[in-house]
Amino acid sequence: MKALLIKGYGDIESNISFEDIKEPTCGKKQILVEIYSAGVNPIDYKIIEGQLKAFQKLKFPAPIGFDVAGVVIEKGDEVNNFNIGDKVYSRVSGNEPGTFAEFIAIDCNLASHMPNNLSFNEASSLPLVALTTIQSFEKAELKANDKILIHAGSGGIGTFAIQYAKSKGAIVYTTTSTNNVEWVGELGADVVIDYKKDNYLDIVKDIDVVYDTLGGKYTTDAFNIIKEGGKVISIAGDIDKETSIELGLNTFVRFLLSLKRMKITKLITKKSAYYKFILMNPSGSQLKDLKLLIEENKIKAIIDKSFNFSESIKALLYLKKGRAKGKIVIEIKK
Ligand SMILES: NC(=O)c1ccc[n+]([C@@H]2O[C@H](COP(=O)([O-])OP(=O)(O)OC[C@H]3O[C@@H](n4cnc5c(N)ncnc54)[C@H](OP(=O)(O)O)[C@@H]3O)[C@@H](O)[C@H]2O)c1
């Protein structure tokens, strides 16, 4: 089968290429899926660039891609939640990527039937951003009437997070640039701040939860706008102690991370705040819950651009520019 493979760490264009490789075989608890569409995420280009090698070292050539929608063509003896011909979507295991390919074998607990009202492209755009946000809001215990600031409302995460926070009855503040203000508001955000014109720190006060999708100064500044005892949930900032242990990082790396987050540790104490770095976990059952929300039209898939399989490198380069309006997907089979 045709698959995109990573050949080494470095820039995107010189370190990935298409290869003909053996089709995967299906384990007892796996489904073999013919891939119709693969969602693209920042983690894909960050892995190629070696940004994550301190956490997980690749053996080259390495498969790429985590989000997928397709059709079950074979199933293992112990699979009883899927049948041949079912349309499924998944965020595959972190140890077994490879959705930028024609086929993939997936642990049956990490997949769900696709929402009935979505195309393959739409379904493949959702798993990673949805699971990250669902797990982040769970940690934040987000509830109706909580005020939440979602940074980068126009991005892959932001477009999902705004709709999901509204489905929970929260009051949503979000940031984006001038050209995106109108359509981001149409996703349901209550207050859309144009970061090119206004400083969000002057507008947002006493917030219950900040969903930090940007990291750096955005993480530390979050503590200036949360209420006393408020929560900062980050997917792009400093890794907290608990997560560094969960990741199995060695003592030296954990020590370096603790030095790096010293400023945050002080801010947590000053504001009696809660801080958590979320590293998403794949989950078929959460995708099953999401299917219902989507079929009730509470959440739409927002796709900026779809690329053909042969244009996968272009898709990664486009996403890396950091200006996506929603999600980028690769159409593998038409
Ligand atoms: N920890 C985890 O498990 C996890 C999971 C998923 C994602 N992430 C991380 O979360 C981050 C966001 O992911 P994503 O998929 O949303 O990325 P993305 O789709 O590439 O984000 C692009 C968006 O960011 C917006 N943006 C850029 N700078 C901004 C700023 N200063 N203020 C407001 N908006 C800004 C852009 O809007 P404008 O063009 O209007 O500026 C654009 O719409 C990435 O770093 C990703 O690696 C982590």
The ligand as an SDF file (V2000), in Angstrom:
LIG
                    3D

 48 52  0  0  0  0  0  0  0  0999 V2000
   -1.4460   18.6690   24.5500 N   0  0  0  0  0  0  0  0  0  0  0  0
   -2.2020   18.0830   23.6380 C   0  0  0  0  0  0  0  0  0  0  0  0
   -2.6440   16.9360   23.8080 O   0  0  0  0  0  0  0  0  0  0  0  0
   -2.5430   18.8210   22.3640 C   0  0  0  0  0  0  0  0  0  0  0  0
   -3.5730   18.3540   21.5330 C   0  0  0  0  0  0  0  0  0  0  0  0
   -3.9120   19.0920   20.4120 C   0  0  0  0  0  0  0  0  0  0  0  0
   -3.2200   20.2590   20.1040 C   0  0  0  0  0  0  0  0  0  0  0  0
   -2.2070   20.6720   20.9150 N   0  0  0  0  0  0  0  0  0  0  0  0
   -1.4700   21.9200   20.6180 C   0  0  0  0  0  0  0  0  0  0  0  0
   -2.3970   23.0000   20.6840 O   0  0  0  0  0  0  0  0  0  0  0  0
   -1.9800   24.0400   19.8130 C   0  0  0  0  0  0  0  0  0  0  0  0
   -3.1620   24.4940   18.9480 C   0  0  0  0  0  0  0  0  0  0  0  0
   -3.5520   23.4510   18.0760 O   0  0  0  0  0  0  0  0  0  0  0  0
   -4.5060   23.7400   16.8260 P   0  0  0  0  0  0  0  0  0  0  0  0
   -4.7760   22.4240   16.1790 O   0  0  0  0  0  0  0  0  0  0  0  0
   -5.6400   24.5980   17.2280 O   0  0  0  0  0  0  0  0  0  0  0  0
   -3.5070   24.6080   15.9150 O   0  0  0  0  0  0  0  0  0  0  0  0
   -3.8400   25.4320   14.5690 P   0  0  0  0  0  0  0  0  0  0  0  0
   -5.1210   24.9650   13.9940 O   0  0  0  0  0  0  0  0  0  0  0  0
   -2.6170   25.3800   13.7260 O   0  0  0  0  0  0  0  0  0  0  0  0
   -4.0070   26.9370   15.1020 O   0  0  0  0  0  0  0  0  0  0  0  0
   -4.0500   27.9380   14.1390 C   0  0  0  0  0  0  0  0  0  0  0  0
   -4.8770   29.0850   14.6550 C   0  0  0  0  0  0  0  0  0  0  0  0
   -4.1750   29.7780   15.7040 O   0  0  0  0  0  0  0  0  0  0  0  0
   -4.6000   31.1130   15.6870 C   0  0  0  0  0  0  0  0  0  0  0  0
   -3.6160   31.9630   16.3710 N   0  0  0  0  0  0  0  0  0  0  0  0
   -2.2730   32.0010   16.1550 C   0  0  0  0  0  0  0  0  0  0  0  0
   -1.7070   32.9180   16.9830 N   0  0  0  0  0  0  0  0  0  0  0  0
   -2.7160   33.4740   17.7220 C   0  0  0  0  0  0  0  0  0  0  0  0
   -2.7850   34.4520   18.7480 C   0  0  0  0  0  0  0  0  0  0  0  0
   -1.6870   35.0670   19.1760 N   0  0  0  0  0  0  0  0  0  0  0  0
   -3.9900   34.7470   19.3010 N   0  0  0  0  0  0  0  0  0  0  0  0
   -5.1190   34.1190   18.8820 C   0  0  0  0  0  0  0  0  0  0  0  0
   -5.1230   33.1860   17.8880 N   0  0  0  0  0  0  0  0  0  0  0  0
   -3.9360   32.8680   17.3350 C   0  0  0  0  0  0  0  0  0  0  0  0
   -4.7090   31.4340   14.2180 C   0  0  0  0  0  0  0  0  0  0  0  0
   -5.6700   32.4600   14.0440 O   0  0  0  0  0  0  0  0  0  0  0  0
   -5.2780   33.8380   13.3160 P   0  0  0  0  0  0  0  0  0  0  0  0
   -4.8580   33.4570   11.9180 O   0  0  0  0  0  0  0  0  0  0  0  0
   -6.5210   34.6340   13.4230 O   0  0  0  0  0  0  0  0  0  0  0  0
   -4.1260   34.3830   14.1260 O   0  0  0  0  0  0  0  0  0  0  0  0
   -5.1790   30.1090   13.5980 C   0  0  0  0  0  0  0  0  0  0  0  0
   -6.5760   30.0940   13.3640 O   0  0  0  0  0  0  0  0  0  0  0  0
   -0.7970   23.4770   19.0110 C   0  0  0  0  0  0  0  0  0  0  0  0
    0.4090   23.9240   19.6020 O   0  0  0  0  0  0  0  0  0  0  0  0
   -0.9290   21.9640   19.2050 C   0  0  0  0  0  0  0  0  0  0  0  0
    0.2950   21.2800   19.0840 O   0  0  0  0  0  0  0  0  0  0  0  0
   -1.8500   19.9810   22.0330 C   0  0  0  0  0  0  0  0  0  0  0  0
  1  2  1  0
  2  3  2  0
  2  4  1  0
  4  5  1  0
  4 48  2  0
  5  6  2  0
  6  7  1  0
  7  8  2  0
  8  9  1  0
  8 48  1  0
  9 10  1  0
  9 46  1  0
 10 11  1  0
 11 12  1  0
 11 44  1  0
 12 13  1  0
 13 14  1  0
 14 15  2  0
 14 16  1  0
 14 17  1  0
 17 18  1  0
 18 19  2  0
 18 20  1  0
 18 21  1  0
 21 22  1  0
 22 23  1  0
 23 24  1  0
 23 42  1  0
 24 25  1  0
 25 26  1  0
 25 36  1  0
 26 27  1  0
 26 35  1  0
 27 28  2  0
 28 29  1  0
 29 30  1  0
 29 35  2  0
 30 31  1  0
 30 32  2  0
 32 33  1  0
 33 34  2  0
 34 35  1  0
 36 37  1  0
 36 42  1  0
 37 38  1  0
 38 39  2  0
 38 40  1  0
 38 41  1  0
 42 43  1  0
 44 45  1  0
 44 46  1  0
 46 47  1  0
M  CHG  2   8   1  16  -1
M  END
$$$$
